[in-house]
Amino acid sequence: MRLCHKVLPHYLAIIIEMKILVLNCGSSSVKYKFINMDSKEVLAQGGIEKIGLKGSFLKLTKPNGDKVIIEDEILEHQKAVQLILNVLQSEEHGCIKSLDEIDAVGHRVVHGGEKFNSSVLITDEVIEKMVECIDVAPLHNPPNLKGIYAVKELMPNLPQVGVFDTAFHQTMPKHAYLYGIPYELYEKYAIRRYGFHGTSHRYVSKRACDFLGLNYEDQKIITCHIGNGASIAAIKDGKSVDTSMGFTPVEGLLMGTRSGDIDAGVLTFLMEKEGLNASGISNLVNKQSGVAGVSGVSSDMRELNDAIEKGNERAKLTLEMYDYRIKKYVGAYAAALEGVDVIVFTGGVGENQCSTRAEVCKGLEFMGIDFDFEKNEGLRGEEALLSKPNSKVKVVVIPTDEEFMIAADTAAILA
């Protein structure tokens, strides 16, 4: 490995020539990307689905865009990681001859609690602290840890780095992250706003400034990561000062199956009326609500739009609620920042749904937004400036790349 000086974004001006494997482990899935950090080329990418279930498979995307499905019995995460490593070395689908060509593994870790405010080299002590965070992320951190344990078992001498969804938001001031419950409960259980999608918010806010030729450290930026899971962040001088997701990813915007903001009194009311326990309420607000629950159609925005075109009034109402929540948070964060310089749209919906971008920006001329509705129409999945030249506030679309951010952090830590 050697130091390489390249013309890169200012946050990664010096980079080690490395090949980094990025893993994102869910409860029954493992997504991966293998990235050459010198050329920024994605050498391999894919994912394994249905781990521990019948019909498990690996789906990979070839460099030419072709999809390949490899069916296998994958009972647990170590077998999944082993299959990924085997495919990377295979003659038919591989891109390396030996595992020695993998210089490090970067892991997405959903929750770092208050213990991690940046990405870290994974050691036994770090793993212990990750385990301590399971209480606040029981659905997410255990599978993240399974990926780390698998790599440790299969390649014990390979460096691993943890990149936390919550870390970027650890700069929020106390008045922004505390809830209005007895302070003793914060001290006892660390109940507070943590925020998520931090790696995405960090990447797109920095990339937007590079794209616009602005100094990241003196901008007021609102980033809208809008997809099946969705959150908005207020970023001032390069630091997150507020974000819409909270103690869990339920809070904030209307999402695919998550309710977003809801009066806590509604939950206790439903517990009494519907006979729901804590698990039932969690299932309701996490898996049965949001776009799917309100529309009765689907959590997929494409299916929702198809229903709207067919005259489905509930689907239309759902989209109005969805867009309105985003607009409301943009306005709130403009107030929190005492002005805004840049608004960024990213995520599956933010990058591809022109109608949502238009609805959010419509009527915000008083904030200094002169939105180019014509240029916005039909734009999908590419970097673009969507505000007119005289607009005080720049509105941009920046496709997110969390995997590259994870790989970049991994390379920087090992430099």
C-alpha positions as CSV (number, residue, x, y, z in Angstrom):
1,M,0.0,0.0,0.0
2,R,1.3,3.5,-0.8
3,L,0.1,7.1,-0.4
4,C,-1.6,8.5,-3.5
5,H,-2.3,12.2,-4.1
6,K,-5.3,12.6,-6.3
7,V,-7.8,15.3,-7.2
8,L,-10.5,14.2,-4.8
9,P,-13.1,15.9,-2.7
10,H,-11.5,18.1,0.0
11,Y,-12.5,15.7,2.8
12,L,-10.5,12.9,1.1
13,A,-7.5,14.8,-0.5
14,I,-5.0,12.1,0.6
15,I,-5.9,8.5,0.2
16,I,-4.2,5.2,0.6
17,E,-4.2,2.9,-2.3
18,M,-6.4,0.3,-0.9
19,K,-9.1,-2.2,-1.8
20,I,-11.9,-2.0,0.8
21,L,-14.7,-4.4,1.3
22,V,-17.8,-2.7,2.7
23,L,-20.4,-4.8,4.5
24,N,-23.9,-3.8,5.6
25,C,-25.4,-6.7,7.6
26,G,-29.1,-6.9,8.4
27,S,-31.0,-9.5,10.3
28,S,-31.4,-11.7,7.2
29,S,-29.2,-10.0,4.6
30,V,-25.7,-8.8,3.8
31,K,-25.1,-6.1,1.2
32,Y,-21.6,-5.6,0.0
33,K,-19.4,-3.4,-2.2
34,F,-15.7,-4.0,-3.0
35,I,-14.1,-0.6,-3.9
36,N,-10.7,0.3,-5.3
37,M,-10.0,3.5,-3.3
38,D,-7.3,4.7,-5.7
39,S,-9.5,4.7,-8.8
40,K,-12.8,4.9,-6.8
41,E,-14.0,2.0,-9.0
42,V,-16.6,-0.4,-7.7
43,L,-15.0,-3.8,-8.4
44,A,-17.9,-5.9,-7.2
45,Q,-21.2,-5.4,-5.5
46,G,-24.2,-7.4,-4.5
47,G,-26.2,-8.8,-1.6
48,I,-27.3,-11.9,0.1
49,E,-31.0,-12.3,1.1
50,K,-33.0,-14.7,3.3
51,I,-30.2,-15.7,5.6
52,G,-31.4,-18.5,7.8
53,L,-34.5,-18.9,5.7
54,K,-35.6,-21.2,2.8
55,G,-34.6,-20.0,-0.6
56,S,-31.5,-17.9,0.4
57,F,-29.4,-16.5,-2.5
58,L,-26.7,-14.1,-3.4
59,K,-27.5,-11.5,-6.1
60,L,-24.5,-9.7,-7.7
61,T,-24.2,-7.0,-10.3
62,K,-21.5,-7.5,-12.9
63,P,-19.4,-4.5,-14.1
64,N,-21.5,-4.5,-17.3
65,G,-24.7,-4.2,-15.3
66,D,-25.8,-7.8,-15.7
67,K,-27.4,-9.5,-12.7
68,V,-26.4,-12.9,-11.5
69,I,-28.2,-15.0,-8.9
70,I,-26.4,-17.7,-6.9
71,E,-28.7,-19.9,-4.8
72,D,-27.2,-21.6,-1.7
73,E,-28.2,-22.7,1.8
74,I,-27.1,-19.8,3.9
75,L,-28.0,-20.5,7.5
76,E,-26.0,-17.7,9.3
77,H,-23.9,-14.6,8.7
78,Q,-20.5,-16.3,8.7
79,K,-21.6,-18.6,5.9
80,A,-22.9,-15.5,4.1
81,V,-19.6,-13.6,4.4
82,Q,-17.7,-16.8,3.4
83,L,-19.9,-17.0,0.2
84,I,-19.2,-13.4,-0.6
85,L,-15.4,-14.0,-0.2
86,N,-15.7,-17.1,-2.4
87,V,-17.5,-15.2,-5.2
88,L,-14.9,-12.4,-5.1
89,Q,-12.2,-15.0,-5.8
90,S,-14.2,-17.1,-8.3
91,E,-13.0,-17.4,-11.9
92,E,-16.5,-16.8,-13.3
93,H,-17.6,-13.8,-11.2
94,G,-14.6,-12.7,-9.2
95,C,-12.2,-9.8,-9.4
96,I,-9.3,-10.9,-7.1
97,K,-7.1,-14.0,-7.1
98,S,-6.5,-14.0,-3.3
99,L,-8.0,-12.7,-0.1
100,D,-4.7,-10.9,0.4
101,E,-5.9,-8.3,-2.1
102,I,-8.5,-7.2,0.4
103,D,-6.8,-4.6,2.6
104,A,-9.6,-3.9,5.1
105,V,-13.3,-4.3,5.8
106,G,-15.6,-1.3,6.6
107,H,-18.9,-2.0,8.4
108,R,-22.0,0.0,8.6
109,V,-23.1,0.0,12.2
110,V,-26.5,1.5,12.8
111,H,-26.2,2.7,16.4
112,G,-23.2,4.0,18.3
113,G,-25.1,5.6,21.1
114,E,-23.1,8.3,22.9
115,K,-20.0,6.1,22.8
116,F,-18.9,6.9,19.3
117,N,-18.8,10.3,17.6
118,S,-16.7,9.1,14.6
119,S,-15.7,6.0,12.8
120,V,-13.3,3.7,14.6
121,L,-10.8,0.9,14.1
122,I,-12.6,-2.2,15.6
123,T,-10.9,-3.7,18.6
124,D,-12.1,-6.0,21.3
125,E,-12.8,-2.9,23.5
126,V,-14.8,-1.3,20.6
127,I,-16.8,-4.5,20.2
128,E,-17.7,-4.4,23.9
129,K,-19.0,-0.9,23.6
130,M,-21.0,-1.9,20.5
131,V,-22.6,-4.7,22.5
132,E,-23.5,-2.1,25.2
133,C,-25.5,-0.2,22.5
134,I,-27.7,-3.2,21.8
135,D,-30.3,-2.0,24.3
136,V,-31.0,1.1,22.2
137,A,-30.8,-0.7,18.8
138,P,-32.0,-4.3,19.5
139,L,-33.1,-4.8,15.8
140,H,-30.0,-3.4,14.1
141,N,-26.8,-3.7,16.1
142,P,-26.8,-7.5,16.6
143,P,-26.7,-8.3,12.9
144,N,-24.1,-5.6,12.4
145,L,-22.0,-7.3,15.1
146,K,-22.5,-10.7,13.4
147,G,-20.7,-9.4,10.3
148,I,-17.8,-8.2,12.4
149,Y,-17.6,-11.5,14.2
150,A,-17.7,-13.4,10.8
151,V,-14.8,-11.4,9.3
152,K,-12.8,-11.8,12.6
153,E,-13.3,-15.5,12.4
154,L,-12.5,-15.9,8.7
155,M,-9.8,-13.3,8.3
156,P,-8.5,-12.7,11.9
157,N,-5.6,-10.4,10.9
158,L,-7.6,-8.1,8.5
159,P,-8.3,-4.6,9.9
160,Q,-12.0,-3.7,10.4
161,V,-13.5,-0.3,10.8
162,G,-17.0,0.6,12.2
163,V,-18.8,3.5,10.6
164,F,-21.9,4.5,12.7
165,D,-25.2,5.9,11.4
166,T,-25.5,8.0,14.6
167,A,-21.9,9.4,14.8
168,F,-22.4,12.4,12.5
169,H,-25.3,13.6,14.7
170,Q,-23.3,13.6,17.9
171,T,-22.5,17.3,17.4
172,M,-26.2,18.2,18.1
173,P,-26.5,20.5,21.1
174,K,-28.2,19.3,24.2
175,H,-31.3,21.4,23.8
176,A,-31.8,19.8,20.4
177,Y,-31.4,16.1,21.4
178,L,-33.1,15.9,24.8
179,Y,-36.8,15.0,25.2
180,G,-39.2,16.6,27.6
181,I,-39.3,13.7,30.0
182,P,-37.7,13.5,33.5
183,Y,-34.0,14.2,33.1
184,E,-33.3,11.1,35.3
185,L,-34.6,8.9,32.5
186,Y,-31.9,10.3,30.2
187,E,-29.3,9.7,32.8
188,K,-30.5,6.2,33.5
189,Y,-31.4,4.9,30.0
190,A,-29.7,7.4,27.6
191,I,-33.1,8.3,26.1
192,R,-32.4,11.1,23.7
193,R,-32.5,12.0,20.0
194,Y,-29.7,10.1,18.2
195,G,-30.6,10.5,14.5
196,F,-29.7,8.1,11.7
197,H,-28.6,8.1,8.1
198,G,-25.6,10.1,9.4
199,T,-23.2,8.6,6.8
200,S,-25.5,9.7,4.0
201,H,-26.1,13.2,5.4
202,R,-22.4,13.7,5.8
203,Y,-21.6,12.5,2.3
204,V,-24.2,14.4,0.4
205,S,-23.7,17.7,2.4
206,K,-20.0,17.6,1.6
207,R,-20.4,16.5,-2.0
208,A,-23.0,19.2,-2.5
209,C,-20.5,21.9,-1.5
210,D,-17.9,20.4,-3.8
211,F,-20.4,20.3,-6.6
212,L,-21.3,24.0,-6.0
213,G,-17.8,25.2,-5.3
214,L,-18.6,26.2,-1.7
215,N,-16.7,26.0,1.5
216,Y,-18.3,23.3,3.6
217,E,-17.2,24.8,6.9
218,D,-19.3,28.0,6.5
219,Q,-22.6,26.8,5.0
220,K,-26.1,26.3,6.4
221,I,-27.3,23.1,4.7
222,I,-30.6,21.1,4.9
223,T,-30.1,17.5,3.7
224,C,-33.2,15.5,2.8
225,H,-32.6,11.8,2.7
226,I,-35.9,10.7,1.3
227,G,-36.7,7.0,0.7
228,N,-38.5,4.1,2.3
229,G,-36.7,5.3,5.4
230,A,-36.4,9.0,5.5
231,S,-34.8,11.8,7.6
232,I,-33.8,15.4,7.3
233,A,-30.7,17.0,8.9
234,A,-29.8,20.6,9.7
235,I,-26.0,21.1,9.2
236,K,-24.2,24.3,10.2
237,D,-20.5,24.9,9.5
238,G,-20.0,21.2,8.7
239,K,-21.7,19.9,11.9
240,S,-25.2,18.3,12.4
241,V,-27.2,20.5,14.7
242,D,-30.6,18.7,14.4
243,T,-32.2,15.8,12.7
244,S,-35.7,14.4,12.3
245,M,-35.2,10.8,13.4
246,G,-34.9,10.4,17.2
247,F,-34.2,7.7,19.8
248,T,-35.2,5.2,17.1
249,P,-35.7,5.6,13.3
250,V,-39.5,5.9,13.8
251,E,-39.6,9.6,14.6
252,G,-39.9,12.4,12.0
253,L,-41.1,12.1,8.4
254,L,-43.8,9.8,7.0
255,M,-41.9,6.8,5.7
256,G,-42.6,3.5,3.8
257,T,-44.0,1.6,6.8
258,R,-43.1,3.9,9.8
259,S,-45.5,6.4,11.2
260,G,-43.1,9.3,11.8
261,D,-44.2,11.9,14.3
262,I,-47.2,10.9,16.3
263,D,-48.7,12.0,19.6
264,A,-47.5,9.6,22.3
265,G,-51.0,9.8,23.7
266,V,-52.3,8.0,20.6
267,L,-50.1,5.0,21.4
268,T,-51.4,4.6,25.0
269,F,-55.0,5.1,23.7
270,L,-54.5,2.3,21.1
271,M,-52.9,0.0,23.7
272,E,-56.1,0.3,25.7
273,K,-58.6,0.1,22.8
274,E,-56.9,-2.5,20.6
275,G,-55.4,-4.5,23.5
276,L,-51.8,-4.0,22.2
277,N,-48.7,-4.6,24.3
278,A,-45.3,-2.9,23.7
279,S,-44.4,-5.3,21.0
280,G,-47.7,-4.7,19.2
281,I,-47.3,-0.9,19.3
282,S,-43.7,-1.2,18.0
283,N,-45.0,-3.4,15.1
284,L,-47.8,-0.9,14.4
285,V,-45.6,2.2,14.1
286,N,-42.6,0.4,12.5
287,K,-44.2,-2.0,10.0
288,Q,-47.9,-1.2,9.5
289,S,-48.0,2.6,9.3
290,G,-46.5,5.2,7.0
291,V,-47.2,5.2,3.3
292,A,-48.4,1.6,3.3
293,G,-50.7,2.1,6.3
294,V,-52.3,5.3,5.2
295,S,-52.8,4.5,1.5
296,G,-53.6,0.8,1.9
297,V,-51.7,0.3,-1.3
298,S,-48.0,-0.2,-0.8
299,S,-44.8,1.2,0.8
300,D,-43.3,1.5,-2.7
301,M,-43.6,5.0,-4.1
302,R,-43.9,3.7,-7.6
303,E,-47.0,1.6,-6.8
304,L,-48.4,4.6,-4.9
305,N,-48.0,6.8,-7.9
306,D,-49.6,4.2,-10.1
307,A,-52.6,4.2,-7.8
308,I,-52.8,8.0,-7.9
309,E,-52.9,7.9,-11.7
310,K,-55.9,5.5,-11.4
311,G,-57.8,7.9,-9.2
312,N,-57.1,6.4,-5.8
313,E,-57.9,9.3,-3.4
314,R,-56.3,7.7,-0.4
315,A,-53.1,7.3,-2.3
316,K,-53.3,11.0,-3.3
317,L,-53.8,12.0,0.3
318,T,-50.9,9.9,1.4
319,L,-48.5,11.6,-1.0
320,E,-49.8,15.0,0.1
321,M,-49.0,14.0,3.7
322,Y,-45.6,12.7,2.7
323,D,-44.6,15.8,0.9
324,Y,-46.0,18.1,3.5
325,R,-44.0,16.6,6.3
326,I,-40.8,17.2,4.3
327,K,-41.7,20.8,3.6
328,K,-42.6,21.4,7.3
329,Y,-39.2,20.1,8.5
330,V,-37.4,22.2,5.8
331,G,-39.1,25.2,7.2
332,A,-38.3,24.3,10.8
333,Y,-34.7,23.7,10.1
334,A,-34.3,26.9,8.2
335,A,-35.5,28.6,11.4
336,A,-33.1,26.5,13.5
337,L,-30.2,27.4,11.3
338,E,-31.3,31.1,11.1
339,G,-31.3,30.8,7.3
340,V,-30.2,28.3,4.8
341,D,-27.7,28.3,1.9
342,V,-28.2,24.9,0.4
343,I,-31.0,22.3,0.3
344,V,-30.0,18.8,-0.8
345,F,-32.3,16.0,-2.0
346,T,-31.0,12.4,-1.9
347,G,-32.2,8.8,-1.3
348,G,-34.5,6.8,-3.6
349,V,-37.4,9.2,-3.6
350,G,-35.3,12.4,-3.2
351,E,-33.1,11.5,-6.2
352,N,-35.9,10.2,-8.5
353,Q,-39.3,11.7,-7.7
354,C,-39.5,15.1,-9.3
355,S,-43.0,15.7,-8.0
356,T,-42.0,15.5,-4.4
357,R,-39.0,17.9,-4.9
358,A,-41.4,20.3,-6.6
359,E,-44.0,20.2,-3.9
360,V,-41.5,20.7,-1.2
361,C,-39.9,23.8,-2.8
362,K,-43.2,25.3,-4.1
363,G,-44.2,28.4,-2.1
364,L,-40.8,28.8,-0.4
365,E,-39.8,31.8,-2.4
366,F,-40.0,33.8,0.9
367,M,-37.0,31.8,2.0
368,G,-35.0,32.8,-1.0
369,I,-35.7,29.7,-3.1
370,D,-36.2,30.3,-6.9
371,F,-36.8,26.7,-8.0
372,D,-36.4,25.7,-11.6
373,F,-39.5,23.5,-12.1
374,E,-38.8,22.9,-15.7
375,K,-35.3,21.6,-15.1
376,N,-36.6,19.5,-12.2
377,E,-39.2,17.7,-14.4
378,G,-38.1,14.2,-15.3
379,L,-34.7,14.4,-13.6
380,R,-33.7,11.1,-12.0
381,G,-30.7,9.8,-10.2
382,E,-28.0,12.4,-11.2
383,E,-26.3,15.3,-9.7
384,A,-28.0,18.5,-10.7
385,L,-28.6,22.1,-9.6
386,L,-32.4,22.7,-9.5
387,S,-32.5,26.3,-8.5
388,K,-32.3,29.3,-10.9
389,P,-29.0,31.3,-11.1
390,N,-30.5,34.2,-9.1
391,S,-31.7,31.9,-6.3
392,K,-30.4,32.9,-2.9
393,V,-30.7,29.3,-1.7
394,K,-29.2,26.6,-3.9
395,V,-31.3,23.4,-4.4
396,V,-29.4,20.3,-5.6
397,V,-29.9,16.6,-6.1
398,I,-26.9,14.6,-5.0
399,P,-27.1,10.8,-5.2
400,T,-25.9,9.3,-1.9
401,D,-23.0,6.9,-1.7
402,E,-22.8,5.6,1.9
403,E,-20.6,2.7,0.8
404,F,-18.0,5.0,-0.6
405,M,-18.1,7.1,2.6
406,I,-17.6,4.0,4.7
407,A,-14.7,2.9,2.5
408,A,-13.2,6.4,2.7
409,D,-13.4,6.4,6.5
410,T,-11.8,3.0,6.6
411,A,-8.9,4.1,4.3
412,A,-8.4,7.3,6.3
413,I,-8.3,5.5,9.7
414,L,-5.7,3.1,8.4
415,A,-3.6,5.7,6.6
